[in-house]
Amino acid sequence: MTLDELRTERNALLSASDYAVLPDIPYTLSPAQRENVVVYRQLLRDITTQWKTTKTTIVWPKVPFELGGNPLEGIDPPEESGE
């Protein structure tokens, strides 16, 4: 991925989450939920610092639940019993 491609993808993700932080729309998010979105958006803005070459593996931030992310993402599934 080139740096331009990374920025394009990042900008699309930022645009997709704009609605959650715009000051002129009524909020359905609590202050804590809004903070989750703000942190996610800052991680997106900072993502270009990971890029070194076109072979760099980019670690994208997880989409918060408030924006439709999977609330179970990153949680290990329970082990099945051998019964």
Contacts in CASP RR format, 6 or more apart in sequence:
PFRMAT RR
TARGET T0000
AUTHOR 0000-0000-0000
METHOD contacts of the structure
MODEL  1
MTLDELRTERNALLSASDYAVLPDIPYTLSPAQRENVVVYRQLLRDITTQ
WKTTKTTIVWPKVPFELGGNPLEGIDPPEESGE
1 9 0 8 1.000
1 51 0 8 1.000
1 54 0 8 1.000
1 56 0 8 1.000
1 58 0 8 1.000
2 54 0 8 1.000
3 48 0 8 1.000
3 51 0 8 1.000
6 47 0 8 1.000
6 48 0 8 1.000
6 51 0 8 1.000
6 58 0 8 1.000
7 48 0 8 1.000
10 44 0 8 1.000
10 45 0 8 1.000
10 47 0 8 1.000
10 48 0 8 1.000
13 44 0 8 1.000
14 41 0 8 1.000
14 44 0 8 1.000
14 45 0 8 1.000
16 67 0 8 1.000
17 37 0 8 1.000
17 40 0 8 1.000
17 41 0 8 1.000
17 67 0 8 1.000
19 25 0 8 1.000
20 29 0 8 1.000
20 34 0 8 1.000
20 37 0 8 1.000
20 66 0 8 1.000
20 67 0 8 1.000
21 34 0 8 1.000
21 37 0 8 1.000
21 38 0 8 1.000
21 41 0 8 1.000
27 34 0 8 1.000
29 37 0 8 1.000
29 66 0 8 1.000
33 64 0 8 1.000
33 66 0 8 1.000
34 66 0 8 1.000
36 64 0 8 1.000
36 65 0 8 1.000
36 66 0 8 1.000
37 64 0 8 1.000
37 66 0 8 1.000
37 67 0 8 1.000
39 64 0 8 1.000
40 61 0 8 1.000
40 62 0 8 1.000
40 63 0 8 1.000
40 64 0 8 1.000
40 67 0 8 1.000
43 61 0 8 1.000
44 61 0 8 1.000
47 58 0 8 1.000
47 60 0 8 1.000
47 61 0 8 1.000
50 56 0 8 1.000
50 58 0 8 1.000
50 59 0 8 1.000
51 58 0 8 1.000
62 69 0 8 1.000
62 70 0 8 1.000
62 73 0 8 1.000
62 74 0 8 1.000
63 69 0 8 1.000
63 70 0 8 1.000
65 71 0 8 1.000
END
